[in-house]
């Protein structure tokens, strides 16, 4: 029942990011997929991982042990999608992409020893993943 409610909410309140995720899912249809607590997980060869509604794209570069922790974190982002609905991409998606993808910010994190997961979007995703699923998240 929880999984059905999760999917229905992602396809209604979170429809914007779920549609983008569905398009990406189709683009990467040849990659391996699995279900994870209602989310559709696609393993791809990109450098990073991303969550769009009920779709998670998990980098194959993490390795198995870290990959499971990153998956828990990415699932936390799917919960953010449920909470924020159409505001998810603006409140979480855009800041996360900027935090992850801007070379000056990567240099700043490296120079000052700041964890990627210190950003509010990532810290909150870790908290939600741990709260709803349990287990260890990346630090």
Phi, psi and omega in degrees: 000318179299318181295320179296316178297319177303311182294316179299317179293320178296326182275355178242284182297325180257028188299324184299303181289330178293322176295317177298317177298321179295320177297315178297322177302315179295322178295330181249033183299334181281350180278161179292142181230156172202165177264146179216098179053038179098341179274149176264118183254126176246129177266123181232172185262016177290163181293323184238176179249157182208150177238133178225100183063235181269011180249128178242131176246109189256126180293137176280358181275353183284334188084165188294310184294309179292326180302320178292324177290320178293322177299318177299318177298313181296325175297325175302322176296325179293329175291322175301321177299319178295322182286314188267342179054234185293350179269355184303312184296324180283317185278326184246307187301305182297310177299323179295317180295318178295314180299321183278324193259349182274115180308320178299325178289324176296319178295319178300314179300317182294313183296322183261001179067035181269128178291143174303328185277006176281335179300142184305322182296320183280320178298318179294319178298318177300313180301313181294318178300315179293320182294317186269334181245319185091166180105183183266143176243163178294153180244000000 
